[in-house]
Amino acid sequence: MGNALWTRPPDTAEGEYVRDTVASNCVVIFSKTACPYCTMAKRAFDEIGARYLAVELDRRADGRALQQALALATGARTVPQVFVNGRCIGGGTETQRLSQQGRLAALVAKCRLPDAGTANAEAAGAER
């Protein structure tokens, strides 16, 4: 997935959700609960004590539509799709690589949003 191209999501309800969620949270992981690469990405943030919002697409009625909106916006159809400070940084492998290089914590530290502290949040069917 690499440094995925992040363009404007489609003008749909799902595209608006993606846009608003990414804009409102320092770290967002669009994920699926049984995906090992998603677990890898979450673990990388857990290890540095960074708060993130995990949007579990397989637990949402609109999960497929959200994944399609993400595909149109980033060019990647797979999960996880990880966003830090409004920028798509890639998937699980890229997130883990940034963590191992000591660059992930620095990216989180640059967040403009107040939720860059510790602990995680998860959004399955609805944001909490």
C-alpha positions, 0 to 999 in steps of 0.5 A: 500500500505504501504512501497511498494517494489520498484524494477526496473520497466520493460525495456519498454518505460513506465518503463523507463519513471517511472524510469526517472521521479522518479529519476529526481523529489523529489516528484512524485505522479502517480495519477488519476484526480477523485481519492479521495485518490490521492487528499488526497496525493496531499493535504498533500504535499500542506499543507506542501508547498512541490513541487511535480510532479503529473502524471495524468495517466487518462490524458495520452495516455500511462496511463494504460501502466504506471500503469502496469509498476508501478504495476510491480515495486511496487507490487501495482496496485492502485493509487496514488503511491507516491515517495519521494526522489526515494522511494515509500512511499505508497498511499494517506492514508500512505502519509496523515499518514506521514503528520499527524505524522510530518514525511512527511516534514522531508522526503521532506527536505532530497531530493537530488534534487533541486526541493524540494521547494514550489509550484506544477507541474503537468504532464498530457499529457507531462511534463512541 
